[in-house]
């Protein structure tokens, strides 16, 4: 009897110590990074290579993981019409949600007026600090964005790590592989095996996540300083309140329609969210997010199509920060932006925001291009938010990750590609 009880106790799953959880380690690293950056700014700035190297390691794996996931998902499907249907539903969803995000951003900044009372003289602005962004903005165009989708070479997309180009090649390759029929099955099996190897590589790289988060946060606080937030408290409060409204009202409604609890989903991806907070990069969570969505019951083909395309076209957090920053600059410069010009800004951002992921510093460059096109708010005003933008972009990255996770589950449910029982088990 005693022996039976003893063996039963040993069979019980052992509880993992809290300090072994990745999100706990990353949170601790973030706190240490803030402390170092605050008390030793110079040393904090020198930690930048730690964060940069970790993000480079993640980006190194993103392209092959997207390629293998998309190819495996699409080539394994029998119904080609379904692929087009998922793509169409995704684009409709992205357009609706990014429009709502832009509108909420405009409403929040007009209600809270974070820039009112600053009375900054436009003539005092020094645009040299944002010269690089405005030059890149000058090169942005709809035609340029469309032609950018097609890479110069197949391998060029992978070496540059351009998500949109990799997605384009992956879809084409998947269709080609599917048309081969049974002849292509050995290659498809090989790609599945390669995908598993890359996910194991990702698991190894994630052991360095606390180090990357520490370096990224130490650099941010060391370079810009916690004290730099003081002058921009109103802007930060406005942005984060607006972001919270979008997540817990809009995305919560979407989650309910898809049949799951947003709060449980946030708890489920907490490690990815903490990682994004520490690195200020939504891309750092992309591979793990894809794996977790599959584990939640989404079909591999749906995850492979929706998540990478969402990182290009469904940047809800970036949309909010572009509208908030644009009107904040106008308020700070005492420029009265009429309803007509705000609607014009909204319509232009509906187009330009879709290209924000195709360039480094995408949201900032896209905003510079947009301000230059409406000729009401001077693009030079971006210098006012240059110092605080890093703290705003962190919030945007978090919203982007949450938004794309919710989008994938919603579209999977909409298309009948979601195992609802598995979803309940995982979130339960």
C-alpha positions in Angstrom: 0.0 0.0 0.0 2.8 2.4 1.0 4.7 1.5 -2.1 1.6 2.3 -4.3 1.1 5.7 -2.7 4.8 6.5 -3.1 4.8 5.6 -6.8 1.6 7.6 -7.3 3.2 10.7 -5.7 6.3 10.3 -8.0 4.0 10.1 -11.0 2.4 13.6 -10.2 3.8 16.4 -12.4 6.4 18.4 -10.6 5.8 22.1 -10.3 8.4 24.2 -12.1 10.1 26.7 -9.7 9.0 30.3 -10.5 12.5 31.4 -11.3 12.8 28.8 -14.1 10.0 30.6 -16.1 11.3 32.7 -19.0 9.0 35.6 -18.3 10.2 35.8 -14.7 13.9 35.8 -15.9 13.2 38.4 -18.5 11.3 40.7 -16.1 14.2 40.4 -13.6 16.6 41.3 -16.4 14.4 44.4 -17.4 14.5 45.6 -13.8 18.3 45.2 -13.6 18.6 47.0 -16.9 16.5 50.0 -15.7 18.7 50.2 -12.5 21.9 50.1 -14.5 20.7 52.6 -17.1 19.5 55.0 -14.4 22.5 54.9 -12.0 25.2 54.4 -14.7 24.0 55.8 -18.0 27.3 55.5 -19.8 27.6 51.9 -18.9 24.0 51.3 -19.7 24.5 52.6 -23.2 27.4 50.2 -23.7 25.0 47.3 -23.1 23.4 48.0 -26.5 25.2 45.2 -28.3 23.6 42.7 -26.0 20.1 43.7 -27.1 21.1 44.1 -30.7 22.8 40.7 -30.9 19.8 38.9 -29.4 17.4 40.6 -31.9 19.8 39.7 -34.8 19.8 36.1 -33.6 16.0 36.1 -33.7 15.8 37.8 -37.1 18.3 35.2 -38.4 15.7 32.5 -37.6 12.5 34.4 -38.7 12.9 34.1 -42.5 13.5 30.3 -42.6 10.8 29.6 -40.0 8.3 31.7 -42.0 9.3 29.9 -45.2 9.1 26.4 -43.8 5.8 27.1 -42.0 4.1 28.7 -45.0 5.3 26.2 -47.5 4.4 23.2 -45.2 0.9 24.7 -44.5 0.0 25.6 -48.0 1.6 22.7 -49.9 -0.1 20.3 -47.5 -3.6 21.7 -48.3 -5.8 20.1 -51.0 -8.0 23.1 -51.6 -6.2 26.0 -53.3 -9.4 28.1 -53.2 -9.2 28.0 -49.4 -5.8 29.7 -49.4 -7.2 32.6 -51.4 -10.2 32.8 -49.1 -8.0 33.0 -46.0 -5.8 35.7 -47.7 -8.9 37.7 -48.6 -10.4 37.4 -45.1 -7.1 38.4 -43.6 -6.9 41.6 -45.7 -10.5 42.6 -44.9 -9.8 42.1 -41.2 -6.5 44.0 -41.3 -8.1 46.9 -43.0 -11.0 47.2 -40.6 -8.9 46.8 -37.5 -6.2 49.3 -38.5 -8.9 51.8 -39.5 -10.4 51.4 -36.0 -6.9 51.8 -34.4 -6.3 55.0 -36.4 -9.7 56.5 -35.4 -9.2 55.6 -31.7 -5.8 57.3 -31.8 -7.3 60.4 -33.3 -10.1 60.4 -30.7 -7.7 59.9 -27.8 -5.3 62.7 -28.7 -8.2 65.1 -29.4 -9.9 64.4 -26.1 -6.8 64.4 -23.9 -4.8 67.1 -25.8 -1.3 66.1 -24.5 0.5 68.8 -26.5 -1.7 71.7 -25.5 0.1 74.5 -23.6 3.6 73.7 -24.8 3.6 76.7 -27.2 6.7 75.7 -29.1 7.8 78.0 -31.9 8.1 76.1 -35.2 11.0 78.3 -36.2 13.1 76.9 -33.3 12.9 73.3 -34.6 16.2 71.7 -35.7 15.3 69.2 -38.4 18.9 67.9 -38.7 18.3 65.3 -35.9 15.7 63.6 -38.1 17.4 64.1 -41.5 17.9 60.3 -41.9 14.2 59.7 -41.3 12.9 62.4 -43.7 15.3 61.3 -46.4 13.9 57.7 -46.1 10.4 59.1 -46.0 11.0 61.0 -49.3 11.8 57.6 -50.9 8.5 56.0 -49.7 5.7 55.7 -52.2 2.8 53.3 -53.1 4.6 52.2 -56.3 7.8 51.7 -54.4 6.1 49.6 -51.7 4.5 47.4 -54.3 7.7 46.8 -56.3 9.5 46.2 -53.0 7.4 43.1 -52.4 9.3 41.3 -55.2 13.0 40.7 -54.2 15.9 41.1 -56.6 16.9 37.5 -56.0 15.4 34.6 -54.1 18.2 34.6 -51.6 18.2 38.4 -51.2 14.9 38.3 -49.3 16.4 35.8 -46.8 19.7 37.7 -46.4 17.8 41.0 -45.8 15.3 39.4 -43.5 12.4 41.2 -45.2 9.2 39.5 -43.9 7.0 40.6 -46.8 9.5 39.4 -49.5 10.0 36.0 -47.7 6.2 35.6 -47.5 5.9 36.3 -51.2 8.5 33.7 -52.1 7.1 31.2 -49.6 3.6 31.4 -51.1 4.9 31.0 -54.7 7.2 28.1 -53.7 4.3 26.4 -51.9 2.0 26.6 -54.9 4.8 25.2 -57.1 5.4 22.4 -54.7 1.7 21.5 -54.5 1.5 21.4 -58.3 4.2 18.7 -58.3 1.8 16.4 -56.5 3.2 13.1 -55.1 6.6 13.9 -56.6 7.0 16.8 -54.2 6.1 14.9 -51.1 9.7 13.9 -50.2 10.7 17.6 -50.4 7.7 18.6 -48.3 8.7 16.1 -45.6 12.2 17.5 -45.7 10.9 21.0 -45.2 8.8 19.8 -42.2 12.0 18.3 -40.7 14.0 21.5 -41.4 11.2 23.5 -39.6 11.5 21.4 -36.5 15.3 21.9 -36.5 14.9 25.7 -36.7 12.4 25.7 -33.9 14.9 23.8 -31.8 17.5 26.4 -32.7 15.0 29.0 -31.5 14.7 27.2 -28.2 18.4 27.4 -27.7 18.5 31.1 -28.7 15.7 31.9 -26.1 18.1 31.0 -23.3 19.7 34.3 -24.1 16.5 36.3 -23.9 17.1 37.7 -20.4 20.5 38.9 -21.6 19.0 40.6 -24.6 16.2 42.2 -22.5 18.8 43.5 -20.0 20.9 45.0 -22.8 18.0 46.6 -24.6 16.5 48.2 -21.4 19.8 49.3 -20.0 20.6 51.1 -23.3 17.1 52.7 -23.5 17.2 54.1 -20.0 20.9 55.0 -20.2 20.6 56.9 -23.4 17.2 58.6 -22.9 17.0 58.6 -19.1 13.9 58.1 -17.0 13.9 61.8 -16.3 13.4 62.5 -20.0 9.9 61.1 -19.6 8.9 63.9 -17.2 8.3 66.5 -19.9 6.2 64.0 -21.9 4.1 62.4 -19.2 0.9 63.7 -20.8 1.9 62.2 -24.2 2.8 58.8 -22.7 -0.4 58.8 -20.6 -2.5 59.6 -23.7 -0.8 57.0 -25.9 -1.0 54.2 -23.3 -4.5 54.9 -22.3 -5.6 54.9 -26.0 -3.7 51.7 -26.5 -5.4 50.1 -23.5 -8.8 51.1 -24.8 -8.0 49.5 -28.2 -6.8 46.3 -26.6 -9.4 45.8 -23.8 -12.4 47.1 -25.8 -11.9 46.5 -29.5 -9.7 43.4 -29.3 -11.7 42.1 -26.4 -14.9 42.2 -28.6 -13.0 40.4 -31.4 -11.8 37.8 -29.0 -15.4 37.2 -27.7 -16.6 36.8 -31.2 -13.9 34.2 -31.8 -15.0 32.4 -28.7 -12.1 32.9 -26.3 -11.1 35.1 -23.3 -8.7 37.9 -24.2 -7.3 37.9 -20.6 -6.6 34.2 -20.7 -4.9 34.6 -24.1 -2.7 37.5 -22.7 -1.7 35.2 -19.8 -0.9 32.4 -22.3 1.5 34.6 -24.4 2.9 36.5 -21.4 6.5 35.3 -22.1 6.3 36.8 -25.6 4.9 40.1 -24.3 7.6 40.4 -21.7 10.2 39.6 -24.3 8.8 42.4 -26.6 8.9 44.8 -23.6 12.5 44.1 -23.0 13.7 44.2 -26.6 11.3 46.9 -27.9 10.9 44.6 -31.0 7.7 42.8 -31.9 9.7 40.6 -34.3 11.5 39.0 -31.3 8.2 37.3 -30.4 7.1 36.3 -33.9 8.5 32.7 -34.1 7.3 31.7 -30.6 3.9 33.4 -31.3 3.4 31.2 -34.4 4.3 28.1 -32.4 1.9 28.9 -29.6 -1.0 29.7 -32.0 -0.6 26.3 -33.6 -0.6 24.8 -30.1 -3.9 26.6 -29.5 -5.6 24.8 -32.3 -5.0 27.0 -35.4 -4.2 25.1 -38.5 -0.6 25.5 -39.6 -1.5 27.0 -43.0 -3.7 29.7 -41.4 -0.9 30.6 -38.9 1.7 30.7 -41.7 -0.4 33.1 -43.8 -2.0 35.4 -41.2 0.9 36.0 -38.7 3.6 37.1 -41.2 1.2 39.1 -43.3 -0.2 40.6 -40.1 3.3 41.8 -39.2 3.3 43.7 -42.5 -0.4 44.9 -42.7 -1.9 44.7 -39.2 0.3 47.1 -37.1 -2.5 48.3 -34.8 0.0 49.8 -32.2 2.0 51.6 -34.9 -1.3 53.1 -36.3 -2.3 54.4 -32.9 1.1 56.0 -32.3 1.2 57.7 -35.8 -2.1 59.5 -35.3 -1.3 60.4 -31.6 2.1 61.7 -32.5 0.9 63.7 -35.5 -1.8 65.6 -33.6 0.5 66.0 -30.5 3.1 67.8 -32.6 0.3 70.1 -34.0 -0.9 70.8 -30.5 2.6 71.5 -29.2 3.2 73.9 -32.2 -0.2 75.6 -31.7 -1.3 74.5 -35.2 -5.1 74.2 -35.5 -5.7 71.0 -37.5 -9.2 71.1 -39.0 -11.5 68.0 -39.1 -10.9 68.0 -42.9 -7.2 67.7 -42.5 -7.5 65.1 -39.7 -9.7 63.0 -42.0 -7.2 63.5 -44.8 -4.4 62.4 -42.4 -6.5 59.3 -41.6 -7.1 58.3 -45.2 -3.4 58.7 -46.1 -2.3 56.7 -43.1 -4.7 53.9 -44.2 -2.4 53.5 -47.2 1.1 54.5 -45.9 0.8 52.5 -42.6 0.8 49.2 -44.6 4.4 49.8 -45.6 5.6 50.6 -42.1 7.1 47.2 -41.6 9.2 47.2 -44.8 11.8 49.6 -43.5 13.8 50.1 -40.3 12.1 52.7 -38.0 9.0 52.1 -40.2 6.3 53.9 -38.2 8.5 57.0 -37.7 9.5 57.1 -41.4 5.9 56.5 -42.5 4.7 59.4 -40.2 7.4 61.7 -41.7 6.2 60.8 -45.2 2.6 61.4 -44.3 3.2 64.8 -42.6 5.2 65.8 -45.7 2.3 64.9 -48.0 -0.5 66.9 -46.1 1.6 70.0 -45.7 -0.2 71.2 -42.5 2.0 69.8 -39.7 5.7 70.3 -40.4 7.7 67.0 -40.5 10.4 68.8 -38.6 8.1 68.6 -35.6 9.1 65.0 -35.3 12.2 66.2 -33.5 9.9 66.9 -30.5 9.1 63.2 -30.0 12.5 61.7 -31.0 13.7 61.3 -27.4 10.5 59.7 -26.1 9.7 57.6 -29.2 11.5 54.5 -28.0 9.2 54.3 -25.0 6.1 54.8 -27.2 7.3 52.2 -29.7 7.5 49.6 -26.9 3.8 50.0 -26.4 3.2 49.8 -30.1 5.2 46.6 -30.4 3.1 45.0 -27.6 -0.2 46.0 -29.2 1.1 44.7 -32.6 1.8 41.3 -31.1 -1.5 41.0 -29.2 -3.4 42.3 -32.3 -1.8 39.7 -34.6 -2.4 36.9 -32.2 -6.1 37.8 -31.8 -6.3 38.2 -35.6 -5.0 34.7 -36.3 -7.5 33.1 -33.8 -10.4 35.2 -35.2 -9.6 34.4 -38.9 -9.0 30.7 -38.0 -12.5 30.6 -36.3 -14.1 32.5 -39.2 -12.7 30.0 -41.7 -13.3 26.9 -39.7 -9.6 26.3 -39.2 -9.7 26.4 -35.4 -9.9 23.4 -33.0 -12.1 25.0 -30.4 -11.8 22.1 -27.9 -8.0 22.4 -28.0 -8.3 26.2 -27.6 -10.3 25.7 -24.5 -7.9 23.1 -23.1 -4.8 25.3 -23.6 -6.4 28.5 -22.3 -8.2 26.7 -19.5 
